[in-house]
């Protein structure tokens, strides 16, 4: 309506077309933004006229691509972010221009000046139509909040609580509320209650706190009254206006801004000043902003690769607005000498290059699209395994060899690979037994070497096995080496001596058992000496052990015996066992050294020295009496 006017229709269309083009050049959207425009009668009186009105047709939330969930976005912005039509064939913006202004309803203002040339002065008593249309289109694009500023009983809805005074439709916040900040409290509107927002809207100290507007503010050199704490003030007069409050910049700004509540001559009729960057704060992609890109590593084959061997990395770079051109650089790590390659992005957004990794292990490929003046840079990462290939492990030294049981000795190893310098650990064992000695060597240096101290506890010809466990892509390997371990076990000798003699006048058969060490003395060592207690035809025995030895009498295999434990020393240990003589002849005598399992270690047997008696069979009394066989006293 109004475009078919015989006098002004063509001019109105031309001005509207210019306004749409200006905004179209500022914003980026893959969707057509449809605007319902009417030249209609709006409130108008001498000195006070509503020049126009614009707003979004609807608001959407939680759509695909929404930067923030549970926030209302004007439909035109929602479609730009979602890159799809979200309202079928409906319009996104509604805009009305007051046709009555052209009829002189505003008194001294005789009508709109539809000239779109910024260099042409405004006609006398006219209002430039282009900035009015730019202003109202900005409201429809998102410079508008659906907060209810009408203090009716039900707020802005006939359903109580659905759209309350100071609240939002269905009580869902809009994106605008995340940038409106109450100056005195410093709180964003998204955190305030309905009553607190109403108070803030009337405070005169409501500000816009968005990064793009704040960054652009210094260049405008606005007067101090237009800002608060380096933030642009919003229109928040003490008397609320349902259409003007909050939805405009402050009217105190000098120079004038496009989005002030009242028409004021701006510096240029095409000027958008802070309006564009406020829309950018809301999420609008600007035509001057680099286009967002997505880089993706689609393949890296072969994976795993072998160190110093080539593999191919394929990458795609995508954008929602055209095919990004330029270069992609790929690195296989952050080290200064990490492998890299560079490829040109082809017509379908694809790039490919050949890498040769010089470090083994689990690597991280990073593909970085450099971007250009039109497209943003972007990157992607992908894990890639680089094996070091086969390795060779070598035991280079094991000294001293031979070693003694319980003696420490060093084992040195070296691990090499044609694919680089291995790292990690080498495990060394001196046999396959569960209790075989072990140690671990850490590899360092170039070539990779390591050493550890091992203590073999099993005597004999041992086999050292060094096993490289593999690390960083280098494969395991092992080596063996013979090593002799000399026994330090007790090497004892035992001798027994038996004789007839008397103790306190009692005929006695007395034995002495001597335990000694063969070879050099290496310190005391615990042993067990077992001595049968009862010898045939003899009475109860008594034992006199050496100092520090302990002997007990026990039954073993049905026969009594003495079991003596102690330490053999540098001098031989002598045990004396005495038993009363009952009859003659006697049988040979024995004594044994056994281990903890009663296994025989050493043993000895002795025949007693017989008294001089030709009968060969004598009977002795327990107590010596004259006339019986005389036996010499037992020696001390």
VENPE-V233031 format. One line per field, one symbol per residue. phi: phi as a letter, one per 40 degrees, with the letter a starting at -180 (. if undefined). burial: # if it has 16 or more other ideal C-beta (glycine too) atoms within 10 Angstrom, else .. A space follows every 50 residues. Layout:
phi->???
burial->???
This chain:
phi->.gcccccbdcccccccdcccccccccbbacbcccbcbbcbcbdaadgabc caaaaccabbbfccgccbcfbcbddccdccccfacbbfbccbbbbbbccc cccgccgccciccccbcccccccdgbbcccccccccccdccicabcccbb ccdbgbbccdgcacdgbbdffbcbcdccbcbcdccgccccbccdcccccc cbcgbcbcbbccccccddccfcccccbafgbccbcaccccbcbccgcacc cccbccbdcccbcbccdacbcbfcccccccdchccccccdccbbbbccaa bcbcbbdgbcabbbbbbbacbgccbhbbbbbbibcdbccaabbcccccgb aaabbbcbbchccbcbbbccgacbbccaaabacacbccgcbbbbccaabc bcbcdgccacbbbbbbacchbcbhbbcbbbicccbccbabbccagbccba aabbbcbbchccbcbbbccgafgcccaaabacacbccbccbbbbbbabac abbfgccbbbbbbbbbbcgccbhcacbbbbbdcbbdgbcdbbbbccdgcb bbbacbfgbcacbbbibcbcbcbbbbbbbccbbbcbccbaabbbcccgcc baaabbccccccaccgabbbcdbcbcgcdcbcdccc
burial->.#.....#..##..##.###.##..####.#.#.#.#.#..#.#....## ###########....#....############...##...########## ##..##..########.........########################. ....##......#######...###########.....##.#.#..#### ##.#######.###.##..#.#...###..######...#...####### #.#..######.#..#..#################....##.#####..# ...#####..#.#######.#..#.########....##.#.#.#...## ###.#######.#.#######..##..###.#.######.#.###..#.. ..#.....#.#######.#############....##.#.#.#....### ##.#.#..#..#.#####.######.###.#.#.#....#.#.#.##### ##...##########.#.........#.#####.#..##.#.#.##..#. #.........####.#.##..##.########.#.#..######...... ##.#.#.#..#......#.#...#....#.#..#..
